[in-house]
Amino acid sequence: MAEGSIWSDQERARATVEEVKALKRWVDPYRDLRKRVDDAREFAELLAAEPDGDASLQRSLEEEGGKIAAALEALELQNMLQGPDDARDALLTIHPGAGGTESQDWAEMLLRMYTRWAERHGFTVEILDLLQGEEAGIKSAEVEIRGRYAFGLLKAEKGVHRLVRISPFDAQSRRHTSFASVFVYPVVDEDIEIEIRDEDLRVDTFRASGKGGQHVNKTSSAVRITHLPSGIVVSCQQERSQFKNKATALKMLKARLYERAVEQREAKKAEVDKQKTDIAWGNQIRSYVFQPYTMVNDHRTELKVGDVQKVMDGDLDQFIEAYLKRFGSKAA
């Protein structure tokens, strides 16, 4: 009993420390912004009192006003990221739809887009599992993106993405429509209890696939884990060590089980039910049109951007911000 009380106190203390840190992340930027606004207001009053105000000082005031507006917008965006998992790292999975090589190529294009987006934010990207297509593209990808609010931002990308273009794989240069699905899960911290029992797991090993030559794995180092009660299957083949692949696969499974628990907890809420409908296959959240014109159209927010190449290079913030402004903390 005493031991249980000790652990309870430790958990409470840890929760208190985390709560204090979370509050500081709110209070400190607010105080800094409030001080900058007050200073700018005083400076503007002094400048207005001068009949022949210095033009350079006026420009400095205008520049500070622009910086304050940007800081205020960043604080507003942070206000939209108040979900219990928003501050966590993200586990992102990409799967092509029907269509063979064409859809697999589109899935790889999306992988590149999200990698570029993460790099723009200074986030760390680690490919946990990648299955190459026979001719081009990928059959699946599982990527961990580490950075503060990675999940809160990327949850806006959950759903089906549609591509319209002249296919480079069509000898007759016909226009094709392809689909790929993107799912985003929060990466579970070690202090969150997700019970995984050995008897609930089936672990299979196999040889990792590759492009041939020296890259072919001669041993069965790849690992596939099936969680029998839930039917969830994860695999990892990126490392030469079977032990490392198994550890990574267990981490992926833990994230999946956590997300499953959250979904079950929220299943009764109408907003979550609506969100599940939105991400159903065939109900695309966004269309990327390369021909006969260029346009990226987000069907949830009605935001349209004409520079499709810029978006494919990772310029997604305008779509993410529009989504969060519309759905806010209701987004899941």
C-alpha positions in Angstrom: 0.0 0.0 0.0 2.8 2.4 0.9 4.6 1.7 -2.4 1.4 2.4 -4.3 1.1 5.8 -2.4 4.7 6.6 -3.3 4.1 6.0 -7.0 0.9 8.0 -6.8 2.8 11.0 -5.3 5.4 10.7 -8.0 2.8 10.7 -10.7 1.1 13.7 -9.2 4.4 15.6 -9.0 5.2 14.7 -12.6 1.8 15.9 -13.7 2.2 19.1 -11.8 5.6 19.8 -13.4 4.2 19.2 -16.8 1.2 21.5 -16.1 3.6 24.3 -15.0 5.6 23.9 -18.1 2.5 24.0 -20.3 1.3 27.1 -18.6 4.7 28.8 -19.0 4.5 28.1 -22.7 1.3 30.2 -22.7 2.1 32.9 -20.2 5.7 33.7 -21.4 4.8 34.5 -25.0 1.7 36.4 -23.9 3.7 38.6 -21.5 6.4 39.2 -24.1 3.8 40.2 -26.7 1.9 42.4 -24.2 5.1 44.2 -23.4 6.0 44.8 -27.0 2.5 46.1 -27.7 2.7 48.6 -24.7 6.2 49.7 -25.8 5.0 50.2 -29.4 2.0 52.2 -28.2 4.2 54.5 -26.1 6.6 54.9 -29.0 3.8 55.8 -31.3 2.5 58.4 -28.9 5.9 60.0 -28.6 6.3 60.0 -32.4 2.8 61.5 -32.9 3.7 64.4 -30.5 6.6 65.4 -32.8 5.4 67.7 -35.5 8.2 66.6 -37.8 8.6 63.0 -36.9 11.7 61.1 -38.0 10.8 59.0 -41.1 13.3 56.3 -40.1 11.6 56.0 -36.7 8.3 55.8 -38.4 9.5 52.9 -40.5 10.9 51.2 -37.4 7.5 51.5 -35.8 5.8 50.0 -38.8 8.3 47.1 -38.9 7.6 46.4 -35.2 3.9 46.5 -35.9 4.4 43.8 -38.5 6.4 41.7 -36.1 3.8 42.0 -33.4 1.1 41.0 -35.9 3.1 37.8 -36.8 3.6 37.0 -33.1 0.0 37.5 -32.4 -0.9 35.1 -35.3 1.5 32.5 -33.9 -0.1 32.8 -30.5 -3.5 32.5 -32.0 -2.4 29.3 -33.8 -1.1 27.9 -30.5 -4.5 28.6 -29.0 -6.0 26.2 -31.6 -3.6 23.4 -30.5 -5.1 22.6 -27.1 -6.0 18.9 -27.7 -4.5 16.4 -25.2 -2.1 15.1 -27.8 -1.5 18.1 -29.9 2.0 18.8 -28.5 3.2 15.2 -29.2 5.3 13.9 -32.0 3.5 12.4 -35.0 3.4 9.0 -36.6 2.3 9.5 -40.2 1.3 6.6 -42.6 0.7 6.8 -46.3 -1.0 4.2 -48.4 -1.8 4.4 -52.2 -5.2 3.6 -53.5 -6.2 1.4 -56.4 -4.4 2.2 -59.6 -1.0 0.4 -59.3 2.1 2.4 -60.3 0.2 5.6 -60.8 -1.2 5.7 -57.2 2.1 4.4 -55.7 4.0 7.2 -57.4 1.4 9.7 -55.9 2.0 8.2 -52.4 5.8 8.8 -52.8 5.1 12.4 -53.9 3.1 12.9 -50.7 5.9 11.4 -48.6 8.3 13.9 -50.2 5.8 16.8 -49.5 5.5 16.0 -45.8 9.3 15.5 -45.5 9.8 18.9 -47.0 7.2 20.4 -44.7 8.8 18.9 -41.6 12.2 20.2 -42.7 10.8 23.7 -43.1 9.7 23.6 -39.4 13.0 22.2 -38.2 11.3 18.9 -37.3 13.2 15.6 -37.3 12.0 13.0 -39.8 12.7 9.3 -39.4 11.4 6.7 -41.9 10.3 3.7 -39.8 9.0 1.4 -42.6 9.0 1.9 -46.3 7.8 -0.6 -48.9 8.9 0.2 -52.5 6.6 -0.3 -55.5 7.7 -2.8 -58.2 8.1 -0.1 -60.9 8.0 3.2 -59.1 6.6 4.9 -56.1 5.8 3.2 -52.7 3.3 0.7 -51.5 3.3 2.1 -48.0 5.3 4.4 -45.7 5.4 4.9 -42.0 7.2 8.0 -40.8 7.9 9.5 -37.4 8.0 13.3 -37.3 9.4 14.7 -34.1 8.8 18.3 -33.1 6.6 20.3 -30.7 3.0 20.3 -32.0 3.9 17.9 -34.9 0.7 15.9 -34.3 -1.5 19.0 -33.6 -0.5 20.4 -37.0 -0.4 17.3 -39.0 -3.8 16.0 -37.9 -5.1 18.5 -40.5 -3.7 16.2 -43.1 -5.6 13.1 -42.1 -7.8 11.7 -45.0 -7.7 11.0 -48.7 -5.7 13.1 -51.1 -6.6 13.2 -54.8 -4.2 13.8 -57.7 -5.2 14.8 -61.3 -2.4 14.9 -63.9 -1.1 13.6 -67.2 0.3 10.3 -66.2 4.1 9.9 -66.9 3.4 6.2 -67.0 0.8 6.4 -69.8 2.2 6.1 -73.3 -0.8 7.9 -74.7 -0.3 10.8 -72.2 -3.9 10.6 -70.9 -5.1 12.4 -67.8 -5.3 10.1 -64.7 -6.9 10.5 -61.2 -5.1 8.9 -58.3 -5.8 8.6 -54.6 -3.7 8.0 -51.5 -4.7 8.0 -47.9 -2.8 9.7 -45.0 -3.3 8.8 -41.4 -1.7 10.6 -38.4 -1.3 9.2 -34.9 0.3 10.8 -31.8 3.5 9.2 -30.6 2.9 7.8 -27.1 5.2 8.9 -24.3 6.8 6.3 -22.2 4.9 7.5 -19.1 1.5 6.6 -20.6 0.4 3.2 -19.7 -0.5 1.1 -22.8 -0.4 -2.6 -21.8 1.1 -5.0 -24.4 1.2 -8.6 -23.3 3.6 -11.0 -24.9 0.8 -13.6 -25.3 -1.2 -11.1 -27.3 1.6 -10.8 -30.0 2.5 -12.8 -33.0 6.0 -11.9 -34.1 7.1 -12.9 -37.7 10.5 -12.3 -39.2 11.4 -12.1 -42.9 14.0 -10.8 -45.2 13.9 -7.1 -45.8 13.1 -6.1 -49.4 15.5 -3.9 -51.3 16.7 -2.8 -54.7 19.1 -5.7 -55.1 22.9 -5.9 -55.0 24.6 -5.0 -51.8 21.4 -3.7 -50.3 19.7 -7.1 -50.1 19.4 -8.3 -46.6 20.8 -11.8 -46.4 19.2 -12.5 -43.0 15.7 -12.4 -41.7 16.1 -9.1 -39.8 12.7 -7.5 -40.8 10.0 -7.9 -38.2 6.2 -8.0 -38.4 4.1 -7.9 -35.3 0.4 -8.8 -35.1 -1.6 -7.7 -32.1 -4.0 -10.5 -31.9 -6.8 -8.9 -29.8 -7.1 -5.8 -32.1 -5.8 -7.2 -35.3 -3.4 -4.4 -35.7 -0.3 -5.2 -37.8 3.0 -3.2 -37.8 6.3 -4.0 -39.5 9.8 -2.5 -39.6 12.7 -3.4 -41.9 14.9 -0.3 -41.9 17.6 -1.6 -39.6 19.9 -4.6 -40.2 19.4 -5.6 -36.6 16.3 -7.7 -35.9 16.4 -6.4 -32.3 16.2 -2.8 -33.4 13.5 -3.5 -35.9 11.4 -5.3 -33.2 11.8 -2.4 -30.8 10.7 0.1 -33.4 7.8 -2.1 -34.4 6.7 -2.2 -30.8 6.9 1.5 -30.6 4.7 1.8 -33.7 2.2 -0.7 -32.2 2.0 1.3 -28.9 1.2 4.4 -30.9 -1.5 2.6 -32.8 -3.1 1.1 -29.6 -3.0 4.5 -28.0 -4.8 6.1 -30.9 -7.3 3.2 -30.9 -8.0 3.8 -27.2 -8.5 7.5 -27.8 -10.9 6.8 -30.7 -12.9 4.4 -28.5 -13.1 7.0 -25.7 -14.4 9.6 -28.1 -16.6 7.3 -30.2 -19.8 8.7 -28.7 -19.0 12.3 -29.7 -20.8 13.4 -32.9 -17.8 15.4 -34.0 -15.5 12.4 -34.0 -18.2 10.4 -35.9 -18.3 13.1 -38.5 -14.5 13.2 -38.8 -14.5 9.4 -39.4 -16.9 9.9 -42.2 -14.7 12.7 -43.7 -11.7 10.4 -43.9 -13.5 7.5 -45.5 -12.0 6.2 -48.7 -13.4 8.2 -51.7 -14.2 11.3 -49.6 -11.1 13.3 -50.5 -10.1 16.1 -48.2 -7.9 17.8 -50.8 -7.4 17.7 -54.6 -4.1 18.5 -56.4 -4.7 19.3 -60.0 -1.6 19.4 -62.3 -3.4 19.5 -65.7 -5.2 21.1 -67.5 -4.7 23.8 -64.9 -2.8 24.0 -61.6 -4.8 24.2 -58.4 -4.7 22.7 -54.9 -8.2 22.8 -53.4 -9.0 21.9 -49.8 -12.6 20.7 -49.8 -13.1 21.2 -46.1 -12.1 24.9 -45.9 -12.5 25.8 -49.6 -9.0 27.2 -49.6 -7.6 27.2 -53.1 -3.9 27.7 -54.1 -2.8 28.0 -57.7 0.9 27.2 -57.1 0.7 23.4 -56.9 4.5 23.0 -57.1 5.1 25.2 -54.1 2.6 23.1 -52.1 4.3 19.9 -53.2 7.6 21.4 -52.0 6.1 21.5 -48.5 4.2 24.8 -48.3 1.3 23.4 -46.3 0.9 25.9 -43.5 -1.8 27.9 -45.1 -4.0 24.7 -45.4 -3.2 23.6 -41.9 -4.0 27.0 -40.4 -7.2 27.3 -42.4 -8.3 23.9 -41.1 -7.4 24.8 -37.5 -9.2 28.1 -37.7 -12.3 26.4 -38.9 -12.3 23.4 -36.6 -10.1 24.5 -33.8 -9.9 22.2 -30.8 -12.8 20.2 -32.3 -10.3 18.8 -34.8 -9.2 15.2 -34.1 
